[in-house]
Amino acid sequence: MTVLIAGTLDFPNGNREKALAETAKLVDDTRAQQGCLHYVWSADPTSTTRAYVFEKWACVEDLAAHLAGPYYQNMLAALGSYGIADVEVAKYKVALEEPVYDPEGRPRADFFTE
């Protein structure tokens, strides 16, 4: 079962760009972990403080290994040193995944392969 992590956090005092730059190597290293399908921290272009996190893991076990490992611990320490605030991050179990566009190229909100 695929697991998604998605959320937001804010970096007060203009520290967002420094924090994202400092953690870029950790993001890159995490992407090489077993089961990591997507992993990104990115700046919100409409805010000077907000950043988004998006992760996609192949299974709960791979996510658990990441959370127990050094890249996660180092990311927490690095981000924490910038005084993050307003953290809202959640995990989601994915029961079905399919493309947004159907075979005719139309965007679809419904799940059309069921």
Backbone torsions as a table, in degrees:
resi	resn	phi	psi	omega
1	MET	NA	128.6	178.2
2	THR	-72.7	142.9	177.6
3	VAL	-122.1	131.2	175.0
4	LEU	-108.8	143.5	171.2
5	ILE	-119.9	128.3	180.0
6	ALA	-147.2	142.8	177.1
7	GLY	174.0	-171.9	-178.1
8	THR	-133.4	158.5	171.5
9	LEU	-154.2	157.1	-178.6
10	ASP	-118.3	143.9	177.2
11	PHE	-113.4	103.8	179.1
12	PRO	-70.3	167.7	173.4
13	ASN	65.4	26.4	175.5
14	GLY	68.5	25.1	-176.2
15	ASN	-93.2	-1.7	-173.8
16	ARG	-57.7	-50.2	-176.2
17	GLU	-62.9	-40.5	177.4
18	LYS	-62.5	-45.2	-178.2
19	ALA	-63.5	-44.7	180.0
20	LEU	-66.1	-37.6	178.1
21	ALA	-67.0	-42.4	-178.8
22	GLU	-64.6	-32.5	-176.0
23	THR	-95.5	1.8	-177.6
24	ALA	-57.8	-39.3	179.6
25	LYS	-66.3	-38.2	177.1
26	LEU	-64.7	-39.3	176.4
27	VAL	-60.2	-47.7	-179.6
28	ASP	-61.8	-44.8	179.2
29	ASP	-63.4	-40.3	-180.0
30	THR	-62.7	-36.5	-179.9
31	ARG	-60.9	-20.6	179.2
32	ALA	-87.0	-6.3	-179.3
33	GLN	-70.6	150.6	178.1
34	GLN	-57.4	130.7	175.2
35	GLY	83.3	-2.8	178.2
36	CYS	-81.6	114.0	-178.0
37	LEU	-98.2	-33.8	175.1
38	HIS	-149.2	142.9	177.4
39	TYR	-157.4	113.7	-178.2
40	VAL	-149.0	142.1	168.3
41	TRP	-117.3	127.9	-176.5
42	SER	-142.2	153.0	179.4
43	ALA	-79.7	141.2	173.2
44	ASP	-80.7	118.6	-176.9
45	PRO	-69.5	-8.5	179.7
46	THR	-101.0	4.0	-177.0
47	SER	-140.2	147.6	177.2
48	THR	-89.8	-8.0	-176.8
49	THR	-119.4	-25.3	-170.7
50	ARG	-82.2	140.9	172.0
51	ALA	-131.0	153.9	178.2
52	TYR	-113.8	146.0	172.0
53	VAL	-119.2	137.5	174.1
54	PHE	-141.1	126.2	178.2
55	GLU	-133.1	147.3	174.0
56	LYS	-134.3	121.7	-178.0
57	TRP	-117.5	143.5	-177.1
58	ALA	-64.2	-31.7	-178.4
59	CYS	-161.9	167.1	179.6
60	VAL	-60.2	-39.7	-178.3
61	GLU	-62.5	-39.7	178.2
62	ASP	-67.8	-39.8	176.1
63	LEU	-63.5	-42.4	179.6
64	ALA	-60.7	-41.1	177.9
65	ALA	-63.3	-40.6	177.2
66	HIS	-62.5	-47.8	-177.9
67	LEU	-63.9	-25.9	178.9
68	ALA	-89.6	-5.7	-171.6
69	GLY	-98.9	176.6	-174.7
70	PRO	-69.8	-32.2	-178.3
71	TYR	-64.4	-42.0	178.1
72	TYR	-65.1	-46.7	-179.9
73	GLN	-61.2	-41.7	179.3
74	ASN	-68.7	-34.9	177.0
75	MET	-65.3	-44.6	178.0
76	LEU	-58.7	-46.0	-179.0
77	ALA	-63.5	-45.1	-178.3
78	ALA	-65.2	-48.4	-179.4
79	LEU	-65.9	-39.3	179.6
80	GLY	-62.0	-29.0	-179.7
81	SER	-68.4	-13.8	178.8
82	TYR	-99.7	5.6	175.8
83	GLY	66.5	52.2	-179.0
84	ILE	-62.0	152.8	-178.6
85	ALA	-142.4	166.3	175.5
86	ASP	50.7	49.4	-179.3
87	VAL	-80.0	125.8	174.1
88	GLU	-135.4	96.1	-178.3
89	VAL	-128.8	133.0	-178.2
90	ALA	-132.3	159.9	174.5
91	LYS	-114.1	150.4	-175.6
92	TYR	-135.1	135.3	171.2
93	LYS	-87.1	131.5	-178.5
94	VAL	-102.0	116.7	-179.8
95	ALA	-88.0	-28.9	-178.6
96	LEU	-149.9	137.2	177.2
97	GLU	-131.6	133.9	175.9
98	GLU	-154.4	166.2	-178.4
99	PRO	-67.8	155.7	175.2
100	VAL	-70.2	-35.6	-175.9
101	TYR	-97.1	132.9	178.2
102	ASP	-78.2	176.7	-177.2
103	PRO	-58.2	-21.5	177.8
104	GLU	-90.8	2.4	177.8
105	GLY	85.7	11.9	179.7
106	ARG	-89.2	135.0	174.8
107	PRO	-70.7	137.3	-175.8
108	ARG	-131.6	133.0	174.1
109	ALA	-85.7	-28.5	179.9
110	ASP	-80.1	163.4	176.5
111	PHE	-94.1	105.9	-168.9
112	PHE	-94.6	-2.4	-179.7
113	THR	-98.3	-1.3	-178.2
114	GLU	-74.6	NA	NA
